[in-house]
Amino acid sequence: MKIYVDFDDCLCETGRYFTGLVAEMYGKNIPYGDIRYFDLQKSFSLTDEQYEQMMMEAHRPASLLSFAETPGASKTINGWLDKSHDVSIITGRPFSAYDPSRTWLDVHGLERAKLYCLNKYGRDSFIKNSDFSLELEDYYKMRFDYAVEDSPAAFRFFEHLPALKVMVFDRPWNRQCAFPGENYTRCFDWETIKRLVV
């Protein structure tokens, strides 16, 4: 079985980290439950300059390594790996974040999981022809049976896999979205995901 797992807000509590960061940097106290948009610039009402500064700070290695694990994530994924399932962590983080992201996985016991940075947004600094970076044309050649994702903006990357079962990790920014099909299931924790992936 081949399983796609998103990194931020599926494996780790990125949104919760950002609420603390935006409070620290700009004095904006936005409760986690009030993050209504996947677009954090919009959710936090930031200027272009503020947003860029915040994202630079959040992508420092020390920041990336500090993200808390979503409870049950590593235990569930290791259970899949123990059964010889093929697990790929596919993130939209820039390739410059690969090393600390890989270290975060290793520290949390996920040394066996593959990690790829998917070039969703055409970043100029994206490194081509790497074993760990994916251009969209490479990603679309991959096949998965299940996916764990939180971002409605990422659902379009599943359109080429009509039989894919998508476990949507419940987050404030996806509670108002309409799912593209019946193969999308809202999941409130990793225990639910584990039960549904069979």
Backbone torsions as a table, in degrees:
resi	resn	phi	psi	omega
1	MET	NA	138.3	-179.0
2	LYS	-110.2	127.8	-173.4
3	ILE	-127.4	127.5	174.9
4	TYR	-95.5	130.9	176.0
5	VAL	-129.5	125.0	173.3
6	ASP	-74.3	153.8	-177.0
7	PHE	-86.0	-69.8	-171.8
8	ASP	-67.8	128.9	178.1
9	ASP	68.1	10.0	166.1
10	CYS	-116.4	-53.0	176.3
11	LEU	-85.6	-32.6	-174.9
12	CYS	-139.7	163.0	-172.5
13	GLU	-91.9	66.6	-176.9
14	THR	-65.8	-44.7	-179.0
15	GLY	-59.6	-41.5	178.6
16	ARG	-64.8	-38.0	176.1
17	TYR	-60.2	-44.4	-176.8
18	PHE	-65.5	-32.7	177.8
19	THR	-63.1	-38.3	176.4
20	GLY	-70.1	-38.5	-178.0
21	LEU	-66.8	-43.7	-178.2
22	VAL	-69.1	-30.0	174.8
23	ALA	-68.6	-42.9	-179.3
24	GLU	-66.7	-43.4	-174.3
25	MET	-80.3	-36.8	-170.8
26	TYR	-128.5	3.1	179.2
27	GLY	68.3	22.2	-180.0
28	LYS	-96.6	115.8	-178.7
29	ASN	-99.9	89.2	-179.4
30	ILE	-105.3	112.1	178.5
31	PRO	-58.9	145.9	180.0
32	TYR	-52.5	-42.2	-178.9
33	GLY	-66.2	-11.1	179.9
34	ASP	-98.4	7.0	175.8
35	ILE	-77.2	95.0	-172.3
36	ARG	-87.5	-17.4	-174.3
37	TYR	-127.2	141.8	173.4
38	PHE	-62.7	-28.1	175.0
39	ASP	-73.7	101.0	-175.2
40	LEU	-68.3	-27.6	176.2
41	GLN	-60.8	-41.7	178.2
42	LYS	-71.9	-43.7	-178.8
43	SER	-61.8	-37.3	-176.7
44	PHE	-99.6	1.9	-179.9
45	SER	53.1	56.8	-178.2
46	LEU	-102.7	148.2	171.0
47	THR	-71.7	167.7	177.5
48	ASP	-58.0	-42.5	-178.8
49	GLU	-65.9	-44.0	178.8
50	GLN	-62.0	-43.3	-179.2
51	TYR	-62.6	-44.5	179.5
52	GLU	-62.0	-43.7	178.9
53	GLN	-61.9	-43.9	-179.3
54	MET	-63.0	-43.0	-178.6
55	MET	-68.2	-35.7	176.5
56	MET	-63.5	-43.6	179.1
57	GLU	-64.3	-42.9	-177.2
58	ALA	-67.4	-24.4	-177.7
59	HIS	-98.0	6.7	170.6
60	ARG	-65.0	144.9	-179.3
61	PRO	-52.5	-43.3	-179.0
62	ALA	-62.0	-35.7	178.4
63	SER	-68.9	-48.7	-178.4
64	LEU	-60.2	-36.2	-178.8
65	LEU	-74.7	-14.8	-177.0
66	SER	-89.2	-8.5	-176.9
67	PHE	-62.4	134.2	178.8
68	ALA	-74.5	144.6	176.6
69	GLU	-72.2	140.4	170.8
70	THR	-70.2	126.1	-173.9
71	PRO	-53.1	130.5	176.0
72	GLY	89.4	-8.2	-174.6
73	ALA	-63.4	-56.4	-175.5
74	SER	-65.9	-36.7	179.2
75	LYS	-62.6	-44.4	-179.9
76	THR	-65.3	-46.2	-177.6
77	ILE	-65.4	-40.7	177.1
78	ASN	-64.0	-32.8	174.6
79	GLY	-62.6	-40.4	176.7
80	TRP	-65.0	-44.7	-179.1
81	LEU	-63.8	-35.7	177.5
82	ASP	-62.1	-28.0	178.3
83	LYS	-91.5	11.9	177.8
84	SER	68.9	22.9	172.4
85	HIS	-74.1	150.7	-178.2
86	ASP	-94.6	109.2	-176.5
87	VAL	-109.9	125.2	176.8
88	SER	-118.9	122.2	172.1
89	ILE	-86.5	117.7	-176.9
90	ILE	-120.3	114.0	-174.2
91	THR	-117.7	151.1	173.6
92	GLY	-88.6	4.6	175.5
93	ARG	-60.7	149.1	176.8
94	PRO	-65.1	156.3	-177.9
95	PHE	-61.6	-24.7	177.2
96	SER	-61.5	-18.8	178.5
97	ALA	-92.9	3.6	-174.6
98	TYR	-60.5	-51.4	-173.0
99	ASP	-60.7	-51.2	177.4
100	PRO	-65.4	-30.5	177.1
101	SER	-67.2	-42.4	176.7
102	ARG	-62.6	-41.2	178.8
103	THR	-63.8	-41.2	178.6
104	TRP	-58.6	-46.0	179.3
105	LEU	-60.5	-45.5	-178.1
106	ASP	-63.0	-43.4	180.0
107	VAL	-62.2	-31.9	-179.0
108	HIS	-94.1	19.5	172.6
109	GLY	79.6	18.0	-177.1
110	LEU	-111.0	41.0	-178.6
111	GLU	-60.7	-28.5	-175.1
112	ARG	-84.0	-13.5	-178.5
113	ALA	-79.8	135.6	177.0
114	LYS	-78.3	146.2	179.0
115	LEU	-124.7	130.1	176.7
116	TYR	-129.6	140.4	169.9
117	CYS	-97.5	116.6	-178.3
118	LEU	-94.5	125.3	-177.3
119	ASN	-78.2	74.1	-178.1
120	LYS	-72.5	-27.6	-167.5
121	TYR	-118.9	11.1	175.4
122	GLY	62.4	41.7	-178.8
123	ARG	-64.1	137.7	-178.8
124	ASP	-63.1	-29.8	-175.3
125	SER	-88.1	5.5	-175.7
126	PHE	-66.9	134.7	-177.8
127	ILE	-89.5	121.2	-178.9
128	LYS	-87.9	159.7	174.7
129	ASN	59.6	36.2	175.7
130	SER	-103.7	154.3	176.9
131	ASP	-68.8	-16.8	-171.3
132	PHE	-118.0	3.0	175.9
133	SER	-114.3	143.4	-177.7
134	LEU	-122.1	128.1	164.7
135	GLU	-84.5	160.5	-175.7
136	LEU	-59.0	-37.1	-178.5
137	GLU	-65.3	-31.3	176.5
138	ASP	-73.4	-42.9	179.6
139	TYR	-59.4	-42.1	-176.8
140	TYR	-68.1	-9.5	173.6
141	LYS	-86.3	-11.7	-178.0
142	MET	-83.4	152.9	179.3
143	ARG	-126.8	139.9	179.8
144	PHE	-135.2	151.2	174.7
145	ASP	-94.2	-34.9	-179.7
146	TYR	-135.3	153.4	173.8
147	ALA	-138.4	143.1	173.3
148	VAL	-116.0	116.9	-173.4
149	GLU	-147.5	149.5	177.7
150	ASP	-114.4	-18.5	-170.5
151	SER	-94.9	119.8	174.1
152	PRO	-58.5	-28.7	179.4
153	ALA	-66.5	-19.4	-178.8
154	ALA	-91.4	-11.3	-176.1
155	PHE	-58.8	-30.1	-178.7
156	ARG	-64.5	-21.8	179.8
157	PHE	-78.4	2.3	177.8
158	PHE	-109.3	0.7	-174.5
159	GLU	-63.2	-25.6	-179.1
160	HIS	-80.9	-1.1	-178.0
161	LEU	-124.9	76.4	-173.7
162	PRO	-62.8	-22.7	-179.5
163	ALA	-92.6	-2.2	-177.3
164	LEU	-63.2	133.9	174.6
165	LYS	-96.3	118.8	-173.9
166	VAL	-106.5	120.7	175.3
167	MET	-94.5	108.6	-177.8
168	VAL	-89.4	111.4	-179.5
169	PHE	-71.5	120.3	-175.4
170	ASP	-61.3	123.1	176.6
171	ARG	-142.4	155.5	-177.0
172	PRO	-54.3	-34.9	-176.0
173	TRP	-79.6	-5.2	177.4
174	ASN	-115.4	7.0	-174.9
175	ARG	-74.6	-21.4	-179.2
176	GLN	-100.1	-2.0	-174.8
177	CYS	-83.7	150.3	174.2
178	ALA	-90.1	130.6	179.1
179	PHE	-75.4	145.9	-176.7
180	PRO	-67.7	-21.0	-177.2
181	GLY	-166.7	176.6	-178.0
182	GLU	-71.6	-12.7	179.7
183	ASN	-83.2	4.9	176.6
184	TYR	-101.0	129.1	-178.2
185	THR	-129.4	128.1	177.0
186	ARG	-75.2	131.3	-179.4
187	CYS	-125.7	134.6	-175.1
188	PHE	-96.8	-8.8	179.0
189	ASP	-165.4	171.6	-178.4
190	TRP	-72.0	-24.2	176.8
191	GLU	-64.3	-40.7	177.1
192	THR	-64.4	-43.3	179.0
193	ILE	-59.7	-43.9	-179.8
194	LYS	-59.8	-39.3	179.2
195	ARG	-68.4	-32.1	-174.5
196	LEU	-85.2	-24.4	179.7
197	VAL	-88.1	102.9	-175.5
198	VAL	-127.8	NA	NA
